[in-house]
């Protein structure tokens, strides 16, 4: 497989260019039935530069990895689920991408579910929470312009406290902002739907 894909890849192992990213989507749709093939593709995407990865996701790549993620959970293929969660951590993300076409775009809802599933492996649940925290940051603190957004999402996001936000019980006046999810609390649904307890 790597021999076939060699012409599309840069020396560092990622996709060579945005044009090659579009070609890779087509190959992934046709030649990705086996688990080993999926892992190879995922590792290629992990090694890909952010601007090229963004192009890949925009050209049906996000729909494809959504499908893989959904199928991995349905079949309880947790090793593949873990690899996809690691990929989600580095994928550039926008509010529109998180909330578009909920019938196909199931990753936000599924990540949200994994993050609060008590009988799931601890490492997998913690990884889902990490992805959820990053995506919630995108929703709660959107950047002022698309260029800033791409720069902001090119690296893992760290939780920050917005100006004017207060600790519980701290008192004082001023307008408060929406707090980030706290340990022990049920994460918000990044898909935009209200989760019932």
C-alpha positions in Angstrom: 0.0 0.0 0.0 2.8 2.4 0.9 4.4 1.7 -2.4 1.3 2.6 -4.2 0.8 5.8 -2.1 4.5 6.8 -2.4 3.9 9.3 -5.2 1.4 11.2 -3.0 3.6 11.5 0.0 6.2 13.9 1.2 9.5 12.8 2.7 8.1 13.2 6.2 5.3 10.7 5.5 2.4 13.1 5.2 0.4 14.1 2.1 2.6 16.0 -0.3 0.2 18.8 -1.3 -3.4 19.9 -1.3 -3.9 18.4 -4.7 -2.6 15.0 -3.6 -4.9 15.2 -0.6 -7.9 15.3 -2.9 -6.5 12.2 -4.8 -6.0 10.4 -1.5 -9.6 10.7 -0.5 -10.5 8.8 -3.7 -8.0 6.0 -2.9 -9.2 5.8 0.7 -12.8 5.3 -0.4 -11.8 2.4 -2.7 -8.9 0.7 -0.8 -9.6 0.8 2.9 -11.6 -2.3 3.8 -8.9 -3.8 6.0 -7.9 -2.6 9.4 -4.2 -2.3 8.5 -5.1 -0.1 5.5 -7.1 2.3 7.6 -4.2 2.5 10.2 -1.8 3.3 7.4 -4.0 6.1 6.1 -4.5 7.5 9.6 -0.8 7.6 10.2 -0.3 9.4 6.9 -2.9 12.0 7.9 -1.2 12.5 11.3 2.0 13.3 9.6 0.3 15.8 7.2 0.7 19.6 7.4 -2.3 21.4 8.7 -3.2 23.3 5.5 -3.1 20.1 3.5 -5.1 18.3 6.1 -7.7 21.0 6.0 -8.0 20.6 2.3 -8.4 16.8 2.7 -11.1 17.2 5.3 -13.0 19.7 3.1 -12.9 17.3 0.1 -15.0 14.6 1.6 -12.2 13.5 4.0 -14.1 14.5 7.1 -17.1 12.5 5.9 -14.9 9.5 5.3 -13.2 9.5 8.7 -16.7 10.1 10.3 -17.8 6.8 8.7 -14.7 4.9 9.9 -15.2 6.3 13.4 -18.9 5.2 13.5 -18.1 1.8 12.1 -15.3 1.2 14.6 -17.6 1.9 17.5 -20.4 -0.2 16.1 -18.0 -3.2 15.7 -16.3 -2.4 19.1 -13.0 -2.1 17.2 -11.5 0.0 20.0 -7.9 0.1 18.7 -9.2 1.8 15.5 -11.4 4.1 17.6 -8.4 5.1 19.6 -6.3 5.9 16.4 -9.2 8.0 15.0 -9.5 9.9 18.3 -5.8 10.7 18.1 -6.3 11.9 14.6 -9.2 14.1 15.7 -6.9 15.8 18.2 -4.8 17.3 15.4 -7.5 17.9 12.8 -8.2 21.6 12.2 -11.8 22.2 13.3 -14.5 24.8 12.8 -18.0 25.3 14.3 -19.5 24.6 10.8 -17.6 21.3 10.5 -18.8 20.2 13.9 -22.4 20.9 13.2 -23.0 20.3 9.5 -25.2 17.4 8.3 -25.8 15.5 11.6 -26.9 12.4 9.7 -23.5 11.9 8.2 -21.4 14.0 10.7 -21.8 11.6 13.7 -18.3 12.1 15.2 -19.3 15.0 17.6 -22.2 13.0 19.0 -20.2 9.8 19.3 -17.2 11.5 20.9 -19.6 13.1 23.4 -21.1 9.7 24.2 -17.7 8.0 24.7 -16.6 10.7 27.0 -19.4 9.9 29.5 -19.5 6.1 29.1 -18.5 4.7 32.5 -17.7 1.1 31.4 -15.3 2.2 28.6 -11.6 1.7 29.0 -10.2 4.6 31.0 -7.6 5.6 28.4 -10.1 5.6 25.6 -12.6 7.6 27.7 -9.9 10.1 28.7 -8.9 10.5 25.0 -12.5 11.2 24.0 -12.7 13.8 26.8 -9.6 15.5 25.4 -11.1 15.6 21.9 -14.4 16.9 23.4 -12.6 19.6 25.3 -10.8 20.9 22.2 -14.0 20.9 20.2 -15.9 22.7 23.0 -13.2 25.4 23.0 -13.9 25.9 19.3 -17.6 26.4 20.0 -17.3 28.5 23.1 -14.4 30.7 22.0 -14.5 31.1 18.2 -11.6 33.2 16.8 -12.3 36.5 15.2 -11.5 35.5 11.6 -10.9 32.3 9.6 -7.1 32.9 9.3 -6.8 33.2 13.1 -9.0 30.1 13.5 -6.7 28.0 11.3 -3.6 29.1 13.3 -5.4 28.5 16.6 -6.5 25.0 15.7 -3.2 23.8 14.2 -2.0 22.8 17.7 -3.7 21.1 20.7 -5.8 23.7 22.6 -5.3 24.3 26.3 -8.2 25.3 28.6 -8.1 29.0 29.4 -10.2 31.2 31.6 -12.0 34.0 29.8 -11.9 37.6 31.1 -14.7 38.2 33.5 -15.2 34.6 34.4 -15.4 33.9 38.1 -14.8 30.9 40.3 -17.9 29.4 42.0 -18.6 31.0 45.2 -16.2 33.9 44.5 -18.9 36.5 44.5 -18.4 39.9 42.9 -20.1 41.7 40.1 -19.4 41.8 36.4 -20.7 39.7 33.5 -19.6 36.1 33.5 -18.8 34.0 30.5 -19.7 30.4 29.7 -17.4 28.2 31.9 -15.4 25.4 30.4 -16.5 21.9 31.2 -15.3 20.9 34.7 -14.2 17.5 35.9 -17.1 15.4 37.1 -19.7 17.4 35.1 -21.4 16.1 32.0 -19.8 17.5 28.9 -21.9 19.6 26.6 -23.0 18.1 23.3 -20.8 19.6 20.6 -23.4 18.5 18.0 -25.7 21.2 19.3 -28.3 18.9 20.7 -29.3 18.8 24.4 -28.4 15.6 26.1 -31.0 14.0 28.4 -29.8 12.6 31.7 
